[in-house]
Amino acid sequence: MTYKSSKLKFDGDKLTGVDGELTLLGVTKPVNLTVSDFKCGAHPINKKAMCGANASATIKRTEFGLSAYVPAISDEVKLEIQIEAVKD
């Protein structure tokens, strides 16, 4: 699974979303991530500049070729990603 971003969305200085493409099992589809809890500041241990956030999206697994056991197992899957970036 890979995700390649193409556009960052901001509300002022706050990151609120990311547009990009998700590739899963060789199938690539556009997926927009919703970003929450975006914060930047000094890392509590090494004092380097850092940012962190939570990102989420809901995909239909059948759109990526994962159709086993649908509808007994939900087709919709929520992706939840925690991000931490430290400036070197």
C-alpha positions as CSV (number, residue, x, y, z in Angstrom):
1,M,0.0,0.0,0.0
2,T,1.4,3.4,-0.9
3,Y,-0.1,6.9,-0.8
4,K,1.3,9.8,-2.9
5,S,0.0,13.3,-2.1
6,S,-0.6,15.8,-4.8
7,K,-2.1,18.8,-2.8
8,L,-2.2,20.0,0.7
9,K,-5.2,21.9,2.0
10,F,-4.9,24.6,4.6
11,D,-7.2,26.8,6.7
12,G,-4.8,29.6,7.5
13,D,-1.7,27.9,8.9
14,K,-3.6,24.8,9.8
15,L,-3.4,21.7,7.6
16,T,-6.9,20.3,7.1
17,G,-6.7,17.9,4.2
18,V,-4.5,16.1,1.7
19,D,-5.5,15.1,-1.9
20,G,-3.6,12.2,-3.4
21,E,-3.6,8.7,-4.8
22,L,-3.7,5.4,-2.9
23,T,-2.3,2.3,-4.5
24,L,-3.4,-1.1,-3.1
25,L,-2.8,-4.4,-4.8
26,G,-1.7,-2.6,-8.0
27,V,-4.9,-0.5,-8.2
28,T,-4.6,3.2,-7.9
29,K,-7.5,5.5,-6.9
30,P,-7.8,9.1,-5.7
31,V,-8.2,9.3,-1.9
32,N,-8.6,12.5,0.0
33,L,-7.4,12.5,3.6
34,T,-9.1,14.6,6.3
35,V,-6.5,16.0,8.8
36,S,-7.3,16.7,12.4
37,D,-5.2,17.6,15.5
38,F,-2.5,19.3,13.4
39,K,0.0,20.8,15.7
40,C,3.6,22.0,15.5
41,G,6.1,22.8,18.2
42,A,9.4,21.8,19.8
43,H,9.8,18.0,20.4
44,P,9.7,17.4,24.1
45,I,12.9,15.4,24.2
46,N,15.3,16.6,21.5
47,K,13.8,20.1,21.2
48,K,13.8,20.0,17.3
49,A,11.0,21.5,15.4
50,M,8.2,19.0,14.7
51,C,4.6,18.7,13.5
52,G,2.1,15.9,14.2
53,A,-1.4,15.2,13.0
54,N,-4.1,12.5,12.5
55,A,-5.3,11.8,9.0
56,S,-8.3,9.6,8.0
57,A,-10.3,8.5,5.0
58,T,-12.9,5.8,4.2
59,I,-12.4,3.6,1.2
60,K,-14.3,0.7,-0.3
61,R,-12.1,-2.3,-0.4
62,T,-13.9,-3.7,-3.5
63,E,-12.6,-0.8,-5.5
64,F,-9.1,-2.1,-4.9
65,G,-9.9,-5.7,-5.7
66,L,-10.5,-6.9,-2.1
67,S,-14.0,-8.4,-2.5
68,A,-13.7,-11.5,-0.3
69,Y,-16.7,-12.0,2.1
70,V,-18.6,-8.9,1.0
71,P,-21.3,-8.1,2.2
72,A,-20.8,-10.3,5.3
73,I,-17.7,-8.2,6.1
74,S,-18.1,-4.5,5.4
75,D,-16.9,-3.1,2.1
76,E,-16.1,0.2,3.8
77,V,-12.8,0.4,5.7
78,K,-11.7,3.5,7.6
79,L,-8.0,4.3,7.3
80,E,-6.5,6.1,10.3
81,I,-3.0,7.5,10.1
82,Q,-0.9,9.1,12.8
83,I,1.8,11.4,11.5
84,E,4.9,12.8,13.2
85,A,7.5,14.8,11.3
86,V,10.7,16.1,12.8
87,K,12.8,18.7,11.0
88,D,16.5,17.6,10.5
